Amino acid sequence: MAESWTELGLSAELSNTLLKIGWYEPKEIQRQSIPLVKEKLDVIGVAETGSGKTGAFALPMIDSFIADVTRPAYYGLILVPARELANQIMSVVQDVVNATGEDIITLSLIGGSRRDADTRLQKMLMSGAPPNIVVATPGKMLSFLKDVPGLATAMSQLKYLVFDEADRLFNTDFMPSIREILQALPPPDSRQTMLFSATMGPISDEVQGLTVRSGKCRKVAVDAASTVRTLVQALVLAKNKDLSLLHILQTYMGAASIGHQKIASKQIVFCNSCAESMRVALMINSFFHQPLELDEDQPVNTFTVASGLRAVPLNGEIRQSQREEHLRQFTTNAANVLVATDVAARGLDIPAVRIVVNYDAPGDVARYIHRVGRTARAGSYGKAVTLVQAPDLQAVALIEQGLGRQIDIDRSATKHPEEMIRRCSAAGRDADNRLRDMGFRGKRLDRSKAAEAMIGNKSVVQHRMKGMKRGRVDKSRKKK
């Protein structure tokens, strides 16, 4: 087994660079994938979250570019399904590129940043220095191919094509754009293609024909379709999901030990809709008396762990600049709870994420693996809790079947003091009112019907609904 970067086939120059930036030895997916890429083969790589897949496809691409004396433009294209993942991959690529000292030009093309990306690309083209490596989301890549003169012709000389989170890219949402992009790129026989994900089912004949070379493609799998051994998983049978969530957040609100340092622990809460992720973030902040400001012009509030929890939402209904700001706040401890949809489920690598809570149960095992993979990364320990109500039981059974094991039931988050119930109800009313006042355009749940159908405890539901009605009556009286 190769123990060093040079044994994998990387140049001594890049190997020494990796040692300087702290990449001391290859991860298993890198050990298996990089030699195949260096042998000019296509690769389908499947490995658990946090296992080093970005290095598996980026390092051989950068190494080959450094060795190419012609230094061609549009050498590599990395396609990803989410903007946040694109930014993270670009950060990793840029760190390695900067450390090499080589003149490698990179460009990120993602939704919500058209003006900046368009200006930068135009400047590159005018100066005669187009990008060598591009990281893009499919929709934005296709938009640039159609709108930028000469770009499609230039991309026809591409050497490396990467699909990261390939299973997500090959679903019905992205495939129309993927097909059009591939028409502008060289055929599979004239490029190298790499497909990577933590979850990869059978690939259709159409996708294989469009992407990889017949007879020159190898598949490697490292702990595929699985969760890591350092992850503690639990189910909570929640009569009231808000109460159970707040109990869990309070339990884990301290500091996490990372090495010899104490770092404010971070927690990610996943919801199935944009509206619910916004509502839950508002509810958390209302409960802990820290209102969420959604105006970009407002200064970032200072934050300490002792003052309580502060949540920020991350979903597709928030404009890109604010998504980046919320992610920055979460990364820098200005907020320590990220309430997100599945836009944050793939690829994001944020240190000190101590716990992941599925406020809404994911519908399949692939989404589950990607969500809980935001914690217990790179050998660290973490916990994943899924809140379960009657309609979720079938989805949980499918998840357990896919994992090949049962998930333990945690009953510690099911009993709550009266004061907490009262404060939770008030926070819920405040969140509903604020979301309505914001004119949120995302899909809303009918919370009155959903609560009674799903929670099963009518006294709790009726208590909350009475409180909501009282709040509305009080508000109407004030207007009069």
N, C-alpha and C positions, 0 to 999 in steps of 0.2 A: 504494500500500500504506500502510495506517495505521501511523504511527510513534509515536503517543502514545495514552494511554488515552482522552482525550476524543474523539479521532478514531474510536474504536471505538463511541462512543455512551455511555460512562460519564459520570456527572456530574462537574463540576469539583471538587466536594467530595471525592468518592471518589478521583478522579485525583490530587489533591494529597496525600491520605492515603497512597496507594500510593508516591508519590515519597518521602515521609518515612520509610517503612519499608524503602526500598531496592528497590522494584519499579520500576525506572527505565523499562523499556519492555516491551511485550507480547511474549510468545512466539508462534510461528507458529500453533499451535492456538488460542491466544486471539484472534489477529487474525482468524481465519476463523470462529470460533464466536460470540464475544460480539455482533457486529453482528446475527447471525441471531436470537439470543435476544432482543435488544432490539427486534427487529421482530416479536416475539410468535410466532416459529416454534419448532417442536420441532427438536432437533438430535441427530444421531448423529455423535459425534466419535471418530475413530480416529487415534492419534498414538503415536509411540515412547515408551518409558519415560523418565521424567524430563523430559518436554517441557512441563509446565505445565498438565496437564489439570484439576487441582483449581481453579486460578484461572479456567479457562475456564467452569466451571459455577458456582463460588461467587461470583465478582465480580458478574455481572449480577443474581444473586438478591439479594445484599446491597444493591446499588445501587437495585433496584426497591423493596425494603422501605423503605429510607430515604426514597424519594420518596412512599411511600404514607402519607398523613396519618392513616389509620385504624389503622395499626400492628396488623394482625391477628395473632392467635395461629396457630400451626401454619402458617406461611407457606411453609416449605420443608422437604422431607424428602429426605435423602440416604441411600440404601441401599447397603451395601457388603458383600462376602462375608466379611471377616475383622475381628476385633477390633482388631488392631494398625493396620490401615488406617483403621478408624473413628477411633481415637485420633489418628492423624496428621492426618487431614482436619479433625477438630475443632480441633487445634492451629493449623492454618493459618487456619481460619475465625475462631477466637477472636483470633488476632493482628490480623487485619484489622478485626474488630469493635471490639476494644479501641482500636485506633489511630483509628477514626472518632469515638470519644467518644459514639456513639449508644447508646441504651438498647435493645440487641438481646439477647434471652435465648436461649441455646443449651443443648442437652441431648444427651448421648450415651447411647444405649441399646444395650448390648452384653452378650453372655454373660459369666457369671462375676461380674457386678457388680449383680445384681438388687436386693440389699438397698439399696445406696447410691442407685442410680438410682430405685428405687421411692420411697424417702424423699424424694429431691429433687423428684420429680414431684408427689408428694402435697403437699409444702410449696408448690410453685408453684401448684397448683390451689386450695389453701386460701387462699392470699394473693391470688388473683385475677390472678396474673401467669404464665400458662402460657407454655411456650417458643415462640419464633418460628421457630427453625431446629433441626431434629432430625437427628442422624446416628445410624444404627442398622444392626444386622445383622438380616436378615429374621426369624430365629427369635425374637429378643428383641422386635422390633417387634410381631410377631403376638401374642406372649404378653401384652404390655401392652394391645394393642387388645382382647383378650378379657377381661382381668382388671380394668382400670381403668374404672370407670363414667364414661360420657360421653365417653371419649376417641375412640371410633369416630365419634361424632356430630361432635365438634369437628374431627376430621381430614377430614371431608367437605367442608370449606371450603378445603382445601389449594390453593395457587397454583402451587408448583413441586415437581416430583418428579424426582429424579436417581437413575439407576442407574450407579454407578461400578464398573468392572470388570464391565460388563454381560454379556459373554460367559460369565463364571463364574456370575453370578446367574441366567442363563436356562437353566442345565443342570438335570438331573433332581433334583439334591440340593436346590436352592432353590425350584424352580418351584411346588411345592404351597403353600409359605408365601407366595410372591409373589402367587399367584392370590387367596388369602384376604385379603391386605393390600389388594390393588387393589379388592376389593369394598367396603372401608370408605372408599376415597378417591373424589374426584369423577371422573367419566368423562374420557377423554382430551380431549374437546371443551371441558371446563371447567377445564383446567389446562395448564401447559406442562411438557413432559417432555424430559429430556436423558439420552442414553445415551453413556457414554464407556468406552473401553478402549484398550489398546495392540494388542490382537488381537481382531478382530470378523469372524466369518464371516457367511454369510447368516442373516438373522433370519427365523424362521418366521412364517407368516401369523397364527398364533394370538398370538404375542408382539407383532407389530406392531399387531394389533387391540386388544390389551389396553393398550398403552403409548402409541403415538404417533398423531397425527391424520393421516388420509389427506389427501394433497394439501397439508399444511402442515408437512411434515417435510423437512429438508435434511440430507444427509450430507457431512461434511468429513473428509478424510484427509490426514495429514501423515506421510510416511515410514511408512505403515502396514505391519504384519506384517514388520517389519524390525528389525535391530539397528543401533545407532548407529555412525557411522564411526570414532569414537574408541575403540572396543572391539576389543581384540586377542583372537581366539578360537583355541583349540587343543584337540586331542584327545590324550589320553595312553593308549596301549595298556598297560593295567595288569595284570600277572600277579598282583600283590598290591596291592589298592587301599589298604590301610592304609599300606603303605610308600610308595606313590606320593603319597598325601595328605600324609604327614609330610614328605616331601622338598619338596613344593610350599610347605607352610606355613613350613618353615625358610628356604627361598629368599627368601620375601617378608616375613619377620618384621621388618623395620626400621621406618623412618619414611617417611611419604609427604609429598611437598612439595605443600602447598595454598597457592597464592599465594606469599607470602614466608615462610610459617610451615612448620615441620616438625611434623607431627602423627602420633602413633602410628597406623600403618596398621591397618585392620580387614579381616578376611577372613570371607566367608560360605561355609559348606559346606552343600549341599543334599542331603538324603536322601529316599527315597521312603516311609519309614515312621517312625512315632513311635519304635518300639523301636530302629531303626537310628540315628536322630539322637541318642538318648540314649547308645547304646553308643559311637558315634564321639566324642562329647564326653568321655565317661569315658576312652576310649582316649587321646585327645590329652592330657588332663590327666595321666594316668598316665605317659605318655611324657616329658612335661616336668616331672614330679615336682610337680605342683600338683593335689592331689585336689580333686574337685568336691564342694562341700557343697550338698545339696539341701534342707536344713532352713532354712525361712524365718527362724527366730529367730537363726540364726548371723550374726555381723557380716560385712560384705563385706571380703574380704581386700584389702590394698593391693597395687597392681600397677605394675610398671615394665616397659618393653619389654625392658630388659637381662636381666630375670629369666626370660624365656622367654615362651611362649604360654599363655594361659588361655582355655578354651572354656566356653561356656554353651549349653545346648540350648533350643530354642524349638519346641514342637509341641503338638498338641491334647490330649495326655494330661497336660500340666502345668496346674495350676489357674491361673486368670487372674491372681491377685495375683503369683504367681511368674513367669509369662510377662512381666508388666510389669517386674518386678525384673530379670530377665535382660536384657531389652531396654534397660533403664536402664543396667545395667553395661556392656553393649556400646557404647552411645552415649557413655558418659562415660569409656571406656578402662579401666574396672575389669576388663574382659575384652576381648580383641581377636579372638576367633574365635566366630562365632555358627553353631551347627550346627542347621539348621532343616529342617522339612518345608516344603511349599508354602504354609503359613500366612504365611511371610515373603516369598513370591515376588511379591506384588502390592502396589505402591504405596509401600512403605517407602522413605523418602528419608533415608539416613544418610550424612553426609559422611565422606570418607576411606576408604570401602570400596574397597580397592585391587584385590582379586581375588575372584572367585566360583568355587568349585569344585563341580561336579556330581559328588559322590561316587557317587550313583546317577544314571544317565542318565534324563532326563525322557522320558515316553512320546510326546510330540508337540511340534510346533514352537511352539505357543502357550505351553506351560509353559516351554519353553526360553527364549523371548524374555523372559518375565516374570522368570524367575530371573536371567538374565545382566544384565537391566536394573537390578539393584541396584548395579552399578558403572558407571563411565563415564557418569555423569549430568550433565546441564546443561553439556555441552561438555568435561568433564574426561576423562582417560584412565583406562582400566582393562583388566583381563584376565579372561577366562572360560576355565576349563579343565574339560573333561569327561572323567572316567575311564571307559574303555571296555573291556569284556570281550566275549567271543563272543556272549552273548545280547543285547547292546545294539546289535549292528551294524544290525539292521533299523530300530530306533528312530532311530539316528544318520542312516541313509540318508533317512528321512522328514523329519528335521529339516533336513538339507542341501537336500533337495528344496524344502521350504517356504521356506528362506532364499534359494534360487536360487544357491547357491555351495557349494563344498566347504570344509570346515574343515581347516586345516593340522594335521599330526601333529607333536607335540612329543615327542622321544625322550630329553629330558634327565632325566626323572623315572623312568627305568626301571632304572637301575643303582644299587645301594646297597651300602655297606660291611657287612661281617659284624657289626660292633658295632651298627649301626643295625637290622639284621635281628633280632638277638638282643633288643635293647631293645623293638622293635616287637612281637615275639612275646609278651614279658612284659607289655607294656601291653595287648595284646589279651586275654590271659588274665585280667588284673586287671579289665578292663572287663566281660568276660563274667561273671565271678564277682560283681562288684558289682551288675551289673544283675539277676542272679538273686537275690542277697541282698535287693535292694530290693523283690522281688516285683512287678516291673513287669508291669502287666496288658495292655499293648499287644501287638499281634501280633508274635511272634518268628519270625525266620528259623531254619531248621535249618542252622546255620552249617557243620556238618561235611559235609553233602551239598552245600550250595550252593558251598562252597569248591572241592571236588574237581570239580564239574560246570562251574564258571565260570572258575576260574583257569587250569586246564590244565597247570600246572607241579606235578606230583604230589610232587616232592621237597620243595618249599616247603610244600605242604599237609600232607604227612605229618610234616614237621618241626614244624609248628605244632600239629597234632593230638596228637603225642606229648607236646609240651610241656604242652598242656592236660590230657592224661591224667595226666601227672606231677603237675601242680598239684592235680588232684582227689585223687590217691592221697595226696599229702602232707597235704592238708586232712583226709582221712578218718583218716589215722594220728594226726593231732593230736587228733581227737575221741576216739579210743580211749585 
